[in-house]
Amino acid sequence: MNFGAKKGGGYYAYVTSKFANRLIVLDYDPNNDGDVNDAVIAGIVVLMQPTWPISADRPRIPSSCCAAHAQAAGTALRPKH
């Protein structure tokens, strides 16, 4: 887990798992009242490389890509050893 400053105050928590293909952005105190019981998932980032070149006519990964490459686990962010 890593933390990053949030515009307007507070922090986001960036959470990954070794065997997951996503990074979860957690806003653990969205209204800055000090109570973490109202935490929400602010976003999810898919961590996988496309299998084709990115170009102007194909700039994004289609939703079918995730289902087609579901076996590509273990791409989470990890410190170098």
Secondary structure, DSSP 8 states (H G I E B T S, - for coil): -EEEE-TTSSEEEEEE-TT-SEEEEEES-TTSSS-GGG-EEEEEEE----SS--BTTB-S--HHHHHHTTT----S-----
